[in-house]
């Protein structure tokens, strides 16, 4: 047997689950193996510490724990139902906002197209007016004095 097998036997010994016939083999190995011997000593100290520091729990603790678990489960179920209502409302609101966003985007693109057409039309009219203004003959205006006598 190797040390891993003996270490599991040490654990069984301290858990009081090791067969009496195997105890002899365990103690013979511990006497000859420093590694397993130190493991046995550590486990023994751990077991003594646990026994020494063990605090007895109140007898009704288990009942109180189960009562609290039942309360939490019933509250959790109520919470899930209300949470799902809130979830559904939030999803519906998101879908509504998406539809409104799509509508507003479509409307804004329609207005953008209209503005672009009107802007192009204004530019075309500006060009026509410039052409008309440039095609008119130039007129020279001169002033003449007219004498009129009042009698």
Rosetta blueprint (number, residue, H / E / L):
1 X L
2 X L
3 X H
4 X H
5 X H
6 X H
7 X H
8 X H
9 X H
10 X H
11 X H
12 X H
13 X H
14 X H
15 X L
16 X L
17 X L
18 X L
19 X L
20 X H
21 X H
22 X H
23 X H
24 X H
25 X H
26 X H
27 X H
28 X H
29 X H
30 X H
31 X H
32 X H
33 X L
34 X H
35 X H
36 X H
37 X H
38 X H
39 X H
40 X H
41 X H
42 X H
43 X H
44 X H
45 X H
46 X H
47 X H
48 X H
49 X H
50 X H
51 X H
52 X H
53 X H
54 X L
55 X L
56 X L
57 X L
58 X L
59 X L
60 X L
61 X H
62 X H
63 X H
64 X H
65 X H
66 X H
67 X H
68 X H
69 X H
70 X H
71 X H
72 X H
73 X H
74 X H
75 X H
76 X H
77 X H
78 X H
79 X H
80 X H
81 X H
82 X H
83 X H
84 X H
85 X H
86 X H
87 X H
88 X H
89 X H
90 X H
91 X H
92 X H
93 X H
94 X H
95 X H
96 X H
97 X H
98 X H
99 X H
100 X H
101 X H
102 X H
103 X H
104 X H
105 X H
106 X H
107 X H
108 X H
109 X H
110 X H
111 X H
112 X H
113 X H
114 X H
115 X H
116 X H
117 X H
118 X H
119 X H
120 X H
121 X H
122 X H
123 X H
124 X H
125 X H
126 X H
127 X H
128 X H
129 X H
130 X H
131 X H
132 X H
133 X H
134 X H
135 X H
136 X L
137 X L
138 X L
139 X L
140 X L
141 X L
142 X L
143 X L
144 X L
145 X L
146 X L
147 X L
148 X L
149 X L
150 X L
151 X L
